[in-house]
């Protein structure tokens, strides 16, 4: 059975680009550059990042047309899950409770976010029974 190659962890700049692609869908480098809205960064910097990301397997490039389209190789939820798993293992000794408590102590959650957390806990408790 062939094993899937683990994708590298995206850098902060790569995550910025991925967020644009997750939100907008397949996009050109120009569209991503404009969506990032960083006047200090050059277009060529965004291009180079996206070329590196393609080589790393973080994005896929469709070069069937003149303007190449890039799309994420992995969905937002899967990427976030992998990053949270790594953070939870490294910084919190695998404790989900410690991770959640630290996150909630750093920034106040909105009423909507707290309601969603409660729904998730209720769902999880229902599945655990």
Residue, then its C-alpha position, 0 to 999 in steps of 0.5 A: x500500500x502506497x503511503x501519502x507523503x506528509x506535506x511540510x508545515x506552511x510558513x506564516x507567509x505561506x499561510x497568508x497565501x493559502x488563506x487567500x486561495x481558500x477564500x477565493x478559490x483557484x487564483x492567479x498570482x496577480x489576484x493573490x498579490x492584490x488580495x494580500x494588500x501588502x504594498x511593501x511586498x513586490x509582485x515577484x515576491x508573491x510569485x516566488x513564494x507560490x512557486x516554492x509552495x508548488x515545489x513543496x506540494x502546498x499548492x497545485x498549479x494549472x498551467x494549461x492557460x497563459x495565466x497560471x491558476x494556483x489552488x491549495x493542495x490541502x483544504x483549510x480544515x485539514x491544514x488547521x487540524x495538522x497545525x493544531x495537532x502539532x501545537x497541542x503535542x509540542x506545547x501542551x503535551x497532547x492535552x486538548x483541554x490545556x490548549x483550549x483553556x490557554x486559547x480562551x484565556x488569551x482572547x475573549x470569545x464572542x457569544x457566537x463562538x462560545x455557543x459553537x464551542x458548546x455545540x461541539x462539546x455536546x456533539x463530542x459527548x454524544x459521540x463518546x457515549 
